[in-house]
Structures are given as structure tokens and as C-alpha cells.
Amino acid sequence: MPTAKEQIEILRKELHEHNYNYYVLDAPTISDFEFDSKLKELEKLEAAHPEHFDSNSPTQRVGGQITKNFETIAHKNRMHSLDNSYSKQDLLDWEKRLHKILGTPDIEYTCELKYDGASINLTYENGELKSAVTRGDGFQGDDVTTNIKTIRSIPLKLKSNSIADFEIRGEIILPLDGFNRMNKERIAEGEDPYRNPRNTASGSLKLQDSAEVARRPLDCLLYHMVGRLPYKTHYDALENARMLGFKVPTAIEVCKTIDEVLAFINHWDTSRHNLPYETDGVVVKVNSLYQQEELGYTAKSPRWAIAYKFKAEQERTVLNEITYQVGRTGAITPVANLEPIQLAGTIVKRASLHNADQIAKLDIREGDTVFVEKGGEIIPKVVGVDLSKRADDSQSTSYATNCPKCHTELVRKEGEAQHYCPNEYGCPPQITGRIQHFISRRAMDIDGLGAETVELLFQEGLITNYADLYDLTVEQVIPLERMAEKSAQNLVAGIEASKKIPFEKVLFALGIRYVGETVAKKLARHFKSMNALMQASFEQLIMVDEIGDRIAESVIDFSQNPINSELIDRLRNYGVQLELSAEALEGQTNKLENRIFVVSGVFTKMSRNELKKSIEDNGGKVSSSISKKTSYIIAGENMGPSKRVKAEELGIPIINEDNYLEMLEN
């Protein structure tokens, strides 16, 4: 007679297998009644023997846990966004860039459908699900593990321990049948239907009651493994992920040429309408994992992947009025105010007109019937005019000459498409926009303070810049609309807590034009303090990896403005982190200062990313391409022959991993 523990383990293994057969293979081997009977038997045994509790038991899929606040978790490996393409020429241009960097035309591609859902990162340790985190801003996301466990196509325990520790990424989707069924139920209950499957799937992940998530027919399609993988190609990795128990779609193809890629795209541009879920394009990736490492990343996207977007849904409606928005940098964006239309699952009332050139090019006028589509299926934009419906007395559009908020005359710099309001420190939307950027989650992440509260604080005269936030008191904040004492205390406490935010995030929060998160990290790591950065010359700035003329000029303009100098002094006096912490500085030196390295090949003692980080931590610069400025090539196994030839032609020293480590020691 097996012990209680043995009975529990046998039932868990059986139920995991039946879940896999039903939700992944779509080939059940027992009836629903038999499955439910076994699940109830397991529930009784676990209740009688709580000492054998397992958070990844099949019984934990039914939900029931309440999560009031989803913890923010930093991604171990950043979740990048993809560059988009819309034509064969875009793909050919991408291929040329690959050939140039790799130095070879011998490239194989994988093509997969681009699933329209909510991105998720699953972490497995010792063959068991450890955590599930949303994409968030790419650097950090929300821990939604409790809700994810209710999705039965996601394995809680892997079918094999051949690779135990790794991350795998995919999309949480709501199949069309399930979405339609949910809407029928809502309509029957007198509630408004959900707008579209994508938003409904995304919203489901943040529901506080996991039992409610369990009732929704969510699914998960996996498409990318991350970690130290024993595979040579992306395709091999996905095939093995399927064997481990993951639901990896079968619509994947290895292609030798861009023409083969286009044939895949053309097939699915039509066939996608027969799929049980929504898709909005095709993702093309370099198949070789070695070549992926060699290609690396830009500040935003992997160089080895690109998303080909299917033609967006388009509708006609009337443009009632053109108004103008002012961004935090002073950029003016013309907006089309439309007769409401249904477009790609949402009601659209406003759309971007981009800039004056676009309006003139399309001859867009108030009162026109216009064609509207969603750029990348997200942002509505006007793409054309139905001239057959234009009124005889229609007047050409005269672009705004003055700021709609502060009435300052607009300027347009040579070579730039947008107009700007130059009243940087006196224009209300620019003032509040900079403060809203400063407090945002990716920047100072101040709890209890949102965009509406910033507007109220500004209107009441309590703040005119982000440094003023640190002077706020509970007594000043309480009288604000919808602000109770507890809320006021939380707001002031959140501002106080932001003084511990690390320097690289503070630098991003300052809103220096062209200094995004990645650039802020590179500048912080290189200069180590705000004081050193503000004293840096143009030549010193452009020596930093990925810092070009435009960014360097913007940093200098910011640093030389006395208003900014005063704000930085105030932030320093309040205790805001304006230099790298001792912890962040640990292990950093200037040993490799003014030296530029190109890393190529496969290494044994360090991963490629560890090697690049080591170079940057010691003051060196990493470049993706060889030039006369390159100091050294660090070559591993399988270094591209064309890179070796170019290095020899230019007389650039080629060293190995051991040579590099010796260089650091000496």
C-alpha cells in the first residue's frame, strides 16, 4: 500500500500529464469527469496531509488567492521591443545590415507569427515554475505568478530536467472562441462587452482574484528561450521547449532567403484569418544563436530580429477639428478630432496628424472624410483623404504659428519635421510634462503621485519644477481635491523614498532631450556623477558607447543652462542620488579608459554579455563593428573570417579571452 506522500505524487504526475495532453496537445486521453474525480481525490489527500504542500501542484491552478498589490520585479534579462518593417525593402535593408556586421551572407532565418496578446516572462528553476513577470517597461514588470498558474497550458513542472534553469517568453492570449463566449455571457447579464481579446487578456493578468482569472479561457503561446542554452539554433531551442511541455505554435519555418521569408508572410497574411487567435504580423529572427550573440542589441531592439506587420485595418470618418498638443519637450503634435469610429476593437475619436509636412503632403483639412488606421495596431493615425467627399468651400489648413497654451511663437529647426514651443520654463504643459516624466515608474517611481495630482499641485502654485516636490508637506497637500490625510501622507512619504532611487534612474528622470533609459545608464556608468557629466566636453561625451553628436549637444545645452544648474543643486541638497553608489562603483576601474573593443566569437570563461560588462566596468567602450578607432578584437571560437581579415588589414591587435583577463590584472 503506497504512503500518502506516494499517492499524492502519483496523482500529481498523472494530472500534470492529462493537463498537457488536453491543453497543449489538444488530445485528451480521459474524460472531464475522470479528470475532475482525480483532482478531487488529490485535493482531499493534500488537505489531510498539509505537510506535503507544493505550490506547483495541479490543485493550485483553480485560483482563489487574492493579490492586492502586484510586486514589481526587475528582469534578469531585459525584454526588448522589436523594430517593425512594412515592406520587402525594409527586410532587404535589414539583411544588408546583418551581412555588414556578421561579414557573411550565410544567414538562416526563422519565421513565426506575431501573436497579439500580453507578453510574459516565465522563469524555471530545477524544472519547476518559479515566477511569471509581465513585460512592463522591458527592464521590470509585475509579478503575476499566482494568476499565471491558473493557465493550464503553462507547465508547473517540466516533463524533463534536461535543461532545468532558464527563462522562456511568450504571449498570454485569449482565443477568439473564448472571447466571444465571455462577451455573450456579459451581454446576457446586461454588461458591456469587452472591446478586444488583447486588452482583455492583458487586463486578466492584473485581476486581484486568481479564481476569476482561472474562469477565463486564457492560453499561452511560447516563442523564445533565454539563458545558457545547449542549442545551436533558435529553432532547436523551440523544438526542445515543446518536448519540455510548452505550447509552442507549429506555425514556424526555417528560411534560407528573404524571398522564402516573404512567401511565409504572404501565406499568413491571408491564412491568419482562419487562426483561433489574433495575430498582427510575422517575426523574423536570425536562426543561429551564435550569430544572434554576435549581432547583439541596439538601445531598444535586438539587431537579429524584426517584426513584419500586416497591413493595418482602415476605416473612413469625418475630421471635425484639428487641435495641437504640447509635449514635455515643447514638441507640437497636431491632432485630428474625429467622428467616433470602431477600429481594431476600440472606439477611436482622435488620431495623430504627425506634423505640418504630413498635413501639407496629404492636404488634410477640417471637414474632410479621412482614412484612419492604427499604426502598429496601437496608435490611430490619418493616412489619407477621400477627395470625392470634400466640400466645395473647403479651406486649406494653416498650421499653428503660436503655442496653443502659452501663445509663444513656434520655431522649427532646420532638418526637423516638428515645430516647437521655445518657452521651455514658462509653458504649462512643458512644466507639468517634465514633472510627470520625473515621477514616472521608469524614473523616480514616486508612489502616491500621478499625472492628475501633478496638474493640481501646479495649478495651486505648489510646484513649478520637479525640485519643488521635495519641499511639499502633508499640510500643503491635504486641501487638494480628492486628497485625504492618508493619501497626503503616502504622497509625501513616496517623495521622501525617491531619494534612494539610483543615479542612472535620476539621470533619466531629469528629462534631458534624447537621454533615454539606456543612454542614461551608459552616461552614469561612464561619468559616475552628475557633477562630472555636467562638466564633460563634447569630445568626452562622444567617446561614450552609443553617444553621438545629437545627444552630446543636448547634454551640454542642459548643463550650461543656469536654471538646470540650480535645480541640480537643489536636488543634491535634498539628498537625491546624483552619483553612483559605492555598491554600483564596486568593481569599476578606469584601466581600459579610451580603449575600444570589438567582441566576436564564443567564449568559455565568461559569456559574451559578461565580457562586455567587464569592459565597460573598467572604463572601456564596446563597439559592434571594426574601424580604425578599434583598439582590440577579443576573439573567441568561431570568430567570423571577414572580421579577422578586416582586423588584419587595419593592423588591429587580436587577443583572446585569457589575454584580456591578463590585461585587466596588469
PEWO-V892815 format. One line per field, one symbol per residue. phi: phi as a letter, one per 40 degrees, with the letter a starting at -180 (. if undefined). psi: psi as a letter, one per 20 degrees, with the letter a starting at -180 (. if undefined). A space follows every 10 residues. Layout:
phi->???
psi->???
This chain:
phi->.ccdcccccc cccccdccdc cccbcfacbb cdcccccccc ccdcccccbc cbdacbcdcc ccghcbbcbc ccbcccbdcc cbcbbbaccd cccccccccc ccgaccbbbb bbccccabcb bbbbbfgbcb abbccfcgca accbddcccc ccccccbcca bcbcbabbba bcbbddcccc cccccccccg bccccacccc cccccbcccc ccccccccbb bcaabbiccc bcbccccccc cccchccbdc cbacbcbccc cccccccccc cdccccacab ibcbbccccc cdcccgbccb bcccaabccc dccbbbaccc abbbbbcccg ccbcbccbcd bcafgbcbbb acbgaccccc ccfcbcgccb cbbccggbcc acbabcccbc ccccbccccd bbccbbgccc bbcdgbcccb cccdbbcdcc cccccccdcc dcbcfccgbb cccddccccc gcabacccdc ccbdcccdcc dgbccccccc cccccccccc ccdccccccc gcdgcccccc cccccccgac cccccccdcc ccccdgcbdc cdccccdccc ccccdcccdc cccchccbac cdcccdgcbb dbdgbbbbba hbbbcbcdcc cccccccbgc bbbcbcaccc cabcbbcgcd cccccccccc gccbbbdcdc ccdccc
psi->oqrgghgghg gggghgghgg gghgikmqir rhggghghgh ggggghhimi ikqoikqhii iiaiqpohpp pppppgpqnq rqqqqjrhhg hhgghghggg ghkqinpqqq pqqoqnbpqq oppppkjqpg qpprgcjhhq apokgghhii oiiophpqiq khohorqpqa pproqhghgh gghgggghjj qqqqgqhghg gghhhjphoh hhghiplqrp pqipqpanqk qhqhggghgh hhhijqnpqi mpppqhrhhh ghhgghgihg ihiiqjrqqj apppqphphg hgghhbqahh qpijqqpopq pqqqrqrpog qprpqprhji ppoqpporpp qpoljqpphq qqjfrhgggg gilpqpiqpq ppropkjgoq qpirpnhijp qhjppqpoqq iqpigijqpq qoqpiqhqqq oimhjioghh ghghghggir hidiloqjoa ghhggghghi jhqirhhhhi iqrghhhgiq pkorgggggh ghhhgghiii pqghhgghhi kppinagggg gggghghiqh ghgiiqrghh giiqpjoagg gghggggghi ohghgggggg hghijqokqp rhghipjprk hkpjppqppp apqhhqrghh gghgghhkjr ppqiqpahip gqpopaqkpp hhggggghhi kpporagggg hhggh.
